């Protein structure tokens, strides 16, 4: 007689092995889908973060400059023409620290103000910023491969990008401030002083967002530019700082066309060099440059002395007087 027991056991063993392999494949597929969904969720949250940042910076760009007290504005309006303008704040004074803290408070609380979400602000600044940022993030891997990315390209680009380093810009703005003090030029002194403030605000904002996003830097092939991976790529600090300082100089010397052209050209060169040096993605550079421009604009619009040359600041200034009909208050632009 023949025994079929071993054969049946072999068949059962093979069937169990096939089932186990099939289950492993299903689990691998589920794990792969889960990884893809996690990456999609990461990108989605990143876009939401950019939306919040865009509205925050957009509220500053909209020119929501804090109103000054009527008494101080009226005293400036009644100042005799021959009398010198009040001196600029001393960098070591408590008044500056108080003013700087107030600016930081306005910057960080702007996303939570209802005025930041006005229809004009959203249409003019928020929506375009969001769409461009989202498109840049989605195409970062393609745009990173547009350049040849040779060794010489990377080396020279990193040299050019040193123009946008914090210590370089601090030297330029600080030197302008000291030169203005030595030469008695209030205009140059204010330019350097506001440039230093814009640079300081930019460094704080960029550092905080870098720590919150932790995006990977290029150019490793194993690097997908993902967020919350321990990196510090988003946004570009060099681009933000360069455009913040360039905006202050451009607004202060808008009547000298060579100054705005030179300032923005150098800032653009620094921003482009961060891409060619393979230190940032395109979206990092765009968001950083936009933030730098808006922060520089905010500092200028908030602290510029109207008695000095530069781009006009639209403050509402009250003028009081007495007429035949009684007490009169007129708001002058």
C-alpha positions as CSV (number, residue, x, y, z in Angstrom):
1,X,0.0,0.0,0.0
2,X,1.0,3.5,-0.7
3,X,0.8,6.3,2.0
4,X,-0.3,9.8,0.9
5,X,0.1,11.4,4.3
6,X,3.6,13.0,3.6
7,X,2.3,14.3,0.3
8,X,-0.7,15.9,1.9
9,X,1.5,17.5,4.6
10,X,3.7,18.9,1.9
11,X,0.8,20.4,0.1
12,X,-0.5,21.9,3.3
13,X,2.9,23.4,4.0
14,X,3.2,24.9,0.6
15,X,-0.3,26.4,0.9
16,X,0.5,27.9,4.3
17,X,3.7,29.4,2.8
18,X,1.8,31.0,-0.1
19,X,-0.7,32.5,2.3
20,X,2.1,33.9,4.5
21,X,3.9,35.4,1.5
22,X,0.6,36.9,0.2
23,X,-0.1,38.5,3.6
24,X,3.5,39.9,3.7
25,X,2.9,41.5,0.3
26,X,-0.4,43.0,1.5
27,X,1.3,44.4,4.6
28,X,4.1,45.9,2.5
29,X,1.6,47.5,0.2
30,X,-0.3,48.9,3.1
31,X,2.9,50.2,4.6
32,X,3.9,51.8,1.3
33,X,0.5,53.5,1.0
34,X,0.8,54.7,4.6
35,X,4.2,56.2,3.9
36,X,2.9,58.0,0.8
37,X,-0.1,59.3,2.8
38,X,2.2,60.5,5.5
39,X,4.4,62.4,2.9
40,X,1.2,63.9,1.4
41,X,0.0,65.0,4.8
42,X,3.4,66.5,5.5
43,X,3.2,68.5,2.3
44,X,-0.3,69.6,3.1
45,X,0.7,70.8,6.6
46,X,3.6,72.6,5.1
47,X,1.3,74.4,2.7
48,X,-0.9,75.4,5.6
49,X,2.2,76.7,7.4
50,X,3.0,78.8,4.4
51,X,-0.5,80.1,4.3
52,X,-0.2,81.3,7.9
53,X,3.1,82.9,7.2
54,X,1.8,84.6,4.0
55,X,-1.1,86.1,5.9
56,X,1.3,87.2,8.7
57,X,3.6,88.9,6.3
58,X,0.8,90.2,4.1
59,X,-0.7,92.1,7.0
60,X,2.7,93.9,7.3
61,X,2.8,94.5,3.6
62,X,-0.6,96.1,3.6
63,X,0.9,99.0,5.5
64,X,-0.9,98.5,8.8
65,X,1.5,100.8,10.6
66,X,0.7,101.3,14.3
67,X,-0.9,104.6,14.9
68,X,1.0,107.2,16.8
69,X,-0.4,109.2,19.6
70,X,-2.2,112.5,18.7
71,X,0.0,114.5,21.1
72,X,3.3,113.3,19.6
73,X,2.0,113.8,16.0
74,X,0.6,117.2,16.8
75,X,3.9,118.3,18.3
76,X,5.7,117.2,15.1
77,X,3.1,119.1,13.0
78,X,3.6,122.3,15.1
79,X,7.4,122.1,15.0
80,X,8.9,125.3,13.6
81,X,10.4,124.9,10.1
82,X,13.9,126.0,11.2
83,X,14.1,123.6,14.2
84,X,15.9,120.3,13.7
85,X,14.0,117.1,13.8
86,X,14.0,115.0,17.0
87,X,17.1,112.8,17.2
88,X,16.9,109.2,16.2
89,X,16.7,106.7,19.1
90,X,19.9,105.6,20.7
91,X,20.7,101.9,20.1
92,X,21.4,101.4,23.8
93,X,18.3,103.1,25.1
94,X,15.4,101.3,26.8
95,X,13.1,103.0,24.4
96,X,14.6,101.0,21.5
97,X,14.2,97.7,23.4
98,X,10.6,98.6,24.1
99,X,10.0,99.5,20.4
100,X,11.7,96.4,19.1
101,X,9.7,94.2,21.4
102,X,6.5,95.8,20.2
103,X,7.5,95.2,16.6
104,X,8.1,91.5,17.4
105,X,4.7,91.3,19.1
106,X,3.0,92.8,16.1
107,X,4.8,90.5,13.7
108,X,4.0,87.3,15.5
109,X,0.4,88.2,16.4
110,X,-0.6,89.4,13.0
111,X,-2.0,86.0,11.9
112,X,-4.4,86.1,14.8
113,X,-5.8,89.5,14.0
114,X,-9.0,89.8,12.0
115,X,-7.6,92.8,10.0
116,X,-4.9,90.5,8.6
117,X,-7.6,88.6,6.6
118,X,-9.2,91.6,4.8
119,X,-10.3,91.0,1.3
120,X,-7.8,93.5,-0.1
121,X,-4.9,91.9,1.8
122,X,-5.9,88.4,0.8
123,X,-6.3,89.2,-2.9
124,X,-3.2,91.3,-3.3
125,X,-0.8,89.4,-1.2
126,X,-2.1,86.2,0.4
127,X,-3.4,84.3,-2.5
128,X,-0.5,85.0,-5.0
129,X,2.0,84.2,-2.3
130,X,0.3,80.9,-1.4
131,X,-0.1,79.8,-5.0
132,X,3.5,80.5,-6.0
133,X,4.9,78.9,-2.8
134,X,2.8,75.8,-3.3
135,X,3.8,75.5,-6.9
136,X,7.5,76.0,-6.0
137,X,7.3,73.3,-3.3
138,X,5.7,70.9,-5.7
139,X,8.3,71.4,-8.4
140,X,11.4,71.8,-6.2
141,X,13.0,68.5,-7.4
142,X,12.6,69.4,-11.0
143,X,14.0,73.0,-10.7
144,X,16.9,71.7,-8.7
145,X,18.1,69.8,-11.7
146,X,17.9,72.7,-14.2
147,X,21.5,73.8,-13.5
148,X,24.6,71.7,-14.4
149,X,25.5,71.6,-10.7
150,X,29.2,71.3,-11.3
151,X,31.9,71.7,-8.7
152,X,33.1,75.1,-9.9
153,X,29.5,76.3,-10.0
154,X,28.9,75.3,-6.4
155,X,32.3,76.8,-5.2
156,X,31.7,80.2,-6.8
157,X,28.1,80.4,-5.9
158,X,29.0,79.9,-2.2
159,X,31.5,82.8,-2.5
160,X,28.8,85.1,-3.9
161,X,26.3,84.1,-1.3
162,X,28.6,85.4,1.4
163,X,27.4,88.9,0.4
164,X,24.1,87.9,2.0
165,X,25.5,86.5,5.3
166,X,24.3,88.2,8.5
167,X,27.8,89.4,9.4
168,X,28.3,91.0,6.0
169,X,24.9,92.8,6.1
170,X,25.5,93.8,9.7
171,X,28.8,95.4,8.7
172,X,27.2,97.3,5.8
173,X,24.2,98.6,7.8
174,X,26.3,99.3,10.9
175,X,29.0,101.1,8.9
176,X,26.3,103.2,7.3
177,X,25.0,104.2,10.7
178,X,28.4,105.1,12.0
179,X,29.3,107.0,8.9
180,X,26.1,109.0,9.2
181,X,26.9,109.9,12.8
182,X,30.4,111.0,11.9
183,X,29.3,113.1,8.9
184,X,26.2,114.5,10.6
185,X,23.9,112.9,8.0
186,X,20.6,112.0,9.6
187,X,19.4,110.3,6.4
188,X,22.3,107.9,6.2
189,X,22.2,107.3,9.9
190,X,18.5,106.4,9.8
191,X,19.2,104.1,6.8
192,X,21.8,102.1,8.7
193,X,19.8,102.0,11.8
194,X,16.6,100.8,10.2
195,X,18.7,98.3,8.1
196,X,20.0,96.9,11.4
197,X,16.5,96.6,12.8
198,X,15.2,94.9,9.6
199,X,18.1,92.5,9.7
200,X,17.5,91.6,13.4
201,X,13.8,91.0,12.9
202,X,14.5,88.8,9.8
203,X,17.0,86.7,11.7
204,X,14.5,86.1,14.5
205,X,11.6,85.2,12.2
206,X,13.7,83.0,9.9
207,X,15.3,81.1,12.8
208,X,12.0,80.4,14.4
209,X,10.4,79.1,11.1
210,X,13.5,77.0,10.4
211,X,13.2,75.3,13.8
212,X,9.5,74.7,13.2
213,X,9.8,73.2,9.7
214,X,13.2,71.3,9.8
215,X,13.3,70.9,6.1
216,X,16.1,68.9,4.5
217,X,18.6,70.6,2.3
218,X,19.7,69.6,-1.2
219,X,21.5,68.1,-3.0
220,X,21.8,64.5,-1.8
221,X,19.9,62.0,-4.0
222,X,18.5,60.3,-0.9
223,X,17.2,63.7,0.2
224,X,13.6,64.5,-0.8
225,X,13.4,68.0,0.7
226,X,10.9,66.7,3.3
227,X,9.8,68.8,6.2
228,X,10.4,67.8,9.9
229,X,13.4,65.8,9.0
230,X,16.0,67.6,11.1
231,X,17.1,70.1,8.4
232,X,17.2,73.9,8.4
233,X,16.5,74.7,4.7
234,X,13.2,76.5,4.9
235,X,13.2,79.4,4.4
236,X,16.5,80.8,3.0
237,X,18.0,83.1,5.6
238,X,20.5,84.7,3.1
239,X,17.6,85.6,0.8
240,X,15.5,87.0,3.6
241,X,18.3,89.1,5.1
242,X,19.5,90.4,1.7
243,X,16.0,91.6,0.6
244,X,15.2,93.1,4.0
245,X,18.3,95.3,4.0
246,X,17.9,96.0,0.2
247,X,14.3,97.2,0.8
248,X,15.3,99.6,3.5
249,X,18.0,101.2,1.2
250,X,15.6,101.2,-1.8
251,X,12.9,103.0,0.2
252,X,15.3,105.5,1.8
253,X,17.0,106.4,-1.5
254,X,14.1,106.0,-3.9
255,X,14.9,109.3,-5.6
256,X,18.3,108.0,-6.6
257,X,17.3,105.3,-9.0
258,X,20.8,103.7,-9.0
259,X,20.4,102.7,-5.3
260,X,17.2,100.6,-5.6
261,X,18.5,98.9,-8.8
262,X,21.8,98.1,-7.1
263,X,20.3,97.0,-3.9
264,X,17.7,94.6,-5.5
265,X,20.2,93.3,-8.0
266,X,22.7,92.3,-5.3
267,X,19.9,90.7,-3.2
268,X,18.7,88.8,-6.3
269,X,22.2,87.6,-7.0
270,X,22.5,86.4,-3.4
271,X,19.2,84.6,-3.7
272,X,20.1,82.9,-7.0
273,X,23.5,81.9,-5.6
274,X,21.8,79.9,-2.8
275,X,20.2,77.8,-5.5
276,X,23.3,77.3,-7.7
277,X,25.3,76.5,-4.5
278,X,22.8,73.7,-3.9
279,X,22.1,75.0,-0.4
280,X,18.4,75.7,-0.9
281,X,15.3,74.8,-2.9
282,X,13.5,77.3,-5.1
283,X,10.6,77.5,-2.6
284,X,13.0,78.3,0.2
285,X,14.4,81.2,-1.8
286,X,11.1,82.6,-2.8
287,X,9.5,82.5,0.6
288,X,12.7,83.9,2.2
289,X,13.0,86.7,-0.2
290,X,9.3,87.6,0.1
291,X,9.5,87.6,3.9
292,X,12.7,89.8,3.8
293,X,11.1,92.3,1.5
294,X,7.9,92.6,3.6
295,X,9.8,92.8,6.9
296,X,12.1,95.5,5.5
297,X,9.1,97.4,4.3
298,X,7.4,97.1,7.6
299,X,10.4,98.5,9.5
300,X,10.7,101.4,7.1
301,X,7.0,102.3,7.1
302,X,6.9,102.1,10.9
303,X,10.0,104.0,11.9
304,X,10.9,106.3,9.0
305,X,11.2,110.0,9.9
306,X,8.9,111.9,7.5
307,X,11.2,115.0,7.7
308,X,14.0,113.0,5.9
309,X,14.1,112.1,2.2
310,X,12.7,108.7,1.1
311,X,9.5,107.0,0.1
312,X,6.5,108.8,1.7
313,X,4.7,107.2,4.6
314,X,1.0,107.5,4.7
315,X,0.4,108.4,8.4
316,X,-2.8,110.1,9.4
317,X,-1.7,113.2,11.2
318,X,-4.3,115.2,13.2
319,X,-4.2,119.0,13.1
320,X,-6.1,120.9,15.7
321,X,-7.3,124.5,15.6
322,X,-10.0,127.0,16.5
323,X,-12.4,128.6,14.0
324,X,-15.5,130.7,14.3
325,X,-17.6,127.6,14.5
326,X,-15.5,126.2,17.4
327,X,-12.9,123.6,17.8
328,X,-11.7,121.9,14.6
329,X,-9.8,118.7,14.1
330,X,-8.5,117.8,10.6
331,X,-6.8,114.6,9.6
332,X,-4.0,115.3,7.1
333,X,-2.5,112.5,5.0
